């Protein structure tokens, strides 16, 4: 991390590879299992994203692109780069959730949802923690994404219907409940 920071202060700051390396260093820092270390820079994952974006701005063909969206390989497994970025934000979100920092957790989980646009877990957590953070639009976006991706959890479907009901969108609330009934005919 220190070497990557120093490289940016030199003439290397005009090279995409410099920013890619710096992003990778910060991402490794964010994913460290040493909680004492990660607490020294709790924004390391956000910095990594900005450094990857800088690398792409300099060179649109940079491998930094792989870190910003989780892509599946030919076997259906996530490529390592996107998985690492996703894990950094999911882990940070869960840690903040456990500390009852729901607003911070929501912010991290929303980024995880962007990185892994086909992942129901990030969408579900965004919905649940969005409600805990009293951010109904974020909760709604998470639950809608969850359902759109084929999420089947009856509690999440019901929570989305409740949000629609609170918005006085009875038609959408009933449609959501009906969708849940189709998925879970034995669940009242």
C-alpha positions as CSV (number, residue, x, y, z in Angstrom):
1,X,0.0,0.0,0.0
2,X,2.8,2.4,0.9
3,X,4.7,1.6,-2.3
4,X,1.6,2.1,-4.4
5,X,0.9,5.5,-2.7
6,X,4.5,6.6,-3.4
7,X,4.3,5.5,-7.0
8,X,1.4,7.9,-7.6
9,X,3.4,10.8,-6.3
10,X,6.0,10.2,-9.0
11,X,5.7,10.5,-12.8
12,X,4.1,7.0,-12.8
13,X,0.8,8.7,-11.9
14,X,0.1,8.9,-15.6
15,X,0.3,5.2,-16.1
16,X,-2.8,3.0,-15.8
17,X,-0.8,0.2,-14.3
18,X,0.2,2.4,-11.4
19,X,-3.4,3.0,-10.5
20,X,-4.3,-0.6,-11.1
21,X,-1.6,-1.7,-8.7
22,X,-2.7,0.9,-6.1
23,X,-6.3,-0.3,-6.4
24,X,-5.2,-3.9,-5.9
25,X,-3.1,-2.9,-2.8
26,X,-6.1,-1.1,-1.2
27,X,-8.4,-4.0,-2.1
28,X,-6.0,-6.4,-0.4
29,X,-5.9,-4.1,2.6
30,X,-9.8,-4.0,2.7
31,X,-10.0,-7.8,2.5
32,X,-7.4,-8.3,5.2
33,X,-8.5,-10.6,8.0
34,X,-6.5,-8.5,10.5
35,X,-9.3,-6.2,11.9
36,X,-6.7,-4.0,13.6
37,X,-5.2,-3.3,10.2
38,X,-8.4,-2.7,8.4
39,X,-9.7,-0.3,11.0
40,X,-6.8,2.0,10.2
41,X,-8.4,2.7,6.8
42,X,-12.1,1.7,6.8
43,X,-12.5,3.4,3.4
44,X,-9.9,1.2,1.6
45,X,-12.5,-0.6,-0.6
46,X,-13.9,2.7,-1.7
47,X,-10.5,4.0,-2.5
48,X,-9.8,0.8,-4.5
49,X,-12.8,1.5,-6.6
50,X,-11.7,5.0,-7.3
51,X,-8.2,3.9,-8.2
52,X,-9.6,1.2,-10.6
53,X,-11.8,3.9,-12.2
54,X,-8.7,6.1,-12.6
55,X,-6.8,3.2,-14.3
56,X,-9.7,2.8,-16.7
57,X,-9.9,6.5,-17.4
58,X,-6.2,6.4,-18.5
59,X,-6.6,3.1,-20.4
60,X,-10.1,1.8,-21.2
61,X,-8.6,-1.6,-21.9
62,X,-7.1,-1.9,-18.4
63,X,-7.8,-5.1,-16.5
64,X,-9.1,-2.8,-13.7
65,X,-12.5,-3.3,-15.3
66,X,-12.7,-6.9,-13.9
67,X,-12.7,-5.5,-10.4
68,X,-15.8,-3.2,-10.9
69,X,-18.3,-5.9,-11.9
70,X,-18.4,-9.5,-10.9
71,X,-18.3,-11.5,-14.1
72,X,-18.8,-15.3,-14.3
73,X,-16.3,-17.5,-16.1
74,X,-17.3,-20.2,-18.6
75,X,-17.9,-22.6,-15.7
76,X,-20.4,-20.2,-14.0
77,X,-18.0,-19.3,-11.2
78,X,-17.2,-15.7,-10.4
79,X,-13.8,-14.4,-11.6
80,X,-11.4,-13.6,-8.8
81,X,-11.1,-9.9,-9.3
82,X,-14.8,-9.0,-9.0
83,X,-15.3,-11.6,-6.3
84,X,-12.6,-9.9,-4.2
85,X,-14.2,-6.5,-4.6
86,X,-17.7,-7.9,-3.8
87,X,-16.3,-9.7,-0.7
88,X,-14.7,-6.5,0.6
89,X,-18.1,-4.6,0.5
90,X,-20.2,-7.5,1.8
91,X,-17.8,-8.1,4.7
92,X,-17.7,-4.4,5.5
93,X,-21.5,-4.2,5.4
94,X,-22.0,-7.2,7.6
95,X,-19.4,-5.9,10.1
96,X,-21.2,-2.5,10.2
97,X,-24.5,-4.3,10.6
98,X,-23.2,-6.3,13.5
99,X,-22.1,-3.0,15.1
100,X,-25.6,-1.6,14.5
101,X,-24.3,1.0,12.0
102,X,-27.2,0.3,9.6
103,X,-26.6,3.4,7.5
104,X,-23.0,2.5,6.9
105,X,-23.9,-1.2,6.3
106,X,-26.5,-0.1,3.8
107,X,-24.0,2.0,1.8
108,X,-21.5,-0.9,1.6
109,X,-24.2,-3.4,0.6
110,X,-25.5,-1.1,-2.1
111,X,-22.0,-1.1,-3.6
112,X,-21.9,-4.9,-3.3
113,X,-25.2,-5.1,-5.2
114,X,-23.8,-2.9,-8.0
115,X,-20.6,-5.0,-8.3
116,X,-22.7,-8.3,-8.4
117,X,-25.8,-7.3,-10.3
118,X,-27.0,-10.9,-10.5
119,X,-26.6,-11.8,-6.8
120,X,-29.7,-12.2,-4.7
121,X,-27.8,-12.1,-1.4
122,X,-26.6,-8.5,-1.7
123,X,-30.0,-7.5,-2.9
124,X,-31.7,-9.2,0.0
125,X,-29.4,-7.7,2.6
126,X,-29.8,-4.3,0.9
127,X,-33.5,-4.6,1.4
128,X,-33.4,-5.8,5.0
129,X,-30.8,-3.3,6.2
130,X,-32.4,-0.6,4.2
131,X,-35.5,-1.0,6.3
132,X,-33.4,-1.1,9.5
133,X,-31.7,2.1,8.4
134,X,-35.1,3.6,7.7
135,X,-34.3,4.1,4.1
136,X,-37.4,2.9,2.3
137,X,-36.2,3.7,-1.2
138,X,-33.0,1.7,-0.7
139,X,-35.0,-1.2,0.9
140,X,-37.5,-1.1,-2.0
141,X,-34.6,-1.2,-4.6
142,X,-33.0,-4.1,-2.8
143,X,-36.2,-6.1,-2.5
144,X,-37.2,-5.4,-6.1
145,X,-33.8,-6.5,-7.3
146,X,-34.1,-9.7,-5.1
147,X,-37.5,-10.6,-6.6
148,X,-36.4,-9.6,-10.2
149,X,-33.4,-12.0,-9.8
150,X,-35.7,-14.9,-8.8
151,X,-35.4,-14.6,-5.0
152,X,-38.0,-16.7,-3.4
153,X,-37.9,-15.9,0.3
154,X,-41.5,-15.3,1.4
155,X,-40.4,-12.8,4.1
156,X,-38.6,-10.6,1.5
157,X,-41.6,-10.7,-0.8
158,X,-43.9,-9.7,2.0
159,X,-41.6,-6.9,3.1
160,X,-41.6,-5.5,-0.5
161,X,-45.4,-5.7,-0.5
162,X,-45.5,-3.8,2.8
163,X,-43.4,-1.0,1.3
164,X,-45.7,-0.7,-1.7
165,X,-48.7,-0.6,0.8
166,X,-47.0,2.1,2.8
167,X,-46.6,4.1,-0.4
168,X,-50.3,3.7,-1.1
169,X,-49.5,1.6,-4.2
170,X,-52.1,-1.0,-3.5
171,X,-52.0,-2.4,-7.0
172,X,-48.3,-3.2,-6.8
173,X,-48.6,-4.5,-3.2
174,X,-51.4,-6.9,-4.3
175,X,-49.4,-8.0,-7.4
176,X,-46.4,-8.7,-5.2
177,X,-48.4,-10.7,-2.7
178,X,-50.0,-12.7,-5.6
179,X,-46.5,-13.4,-6.9
180,X,-45.6,-14.7,-3.5
181,X,-48.6,-16.9,-3.3
182,X,-47.7,-18.4,-6.7
183,X,-44.2,-19.2,-5.3
184,X,-45.4,-20.3,-1.9
185,X,-49.0,-21.6,-2.2
186,X,-49.1,-23.0,1.3
187,X,-47.8,-19.8,3.0
188,X,-50.5,-17.5,4.3
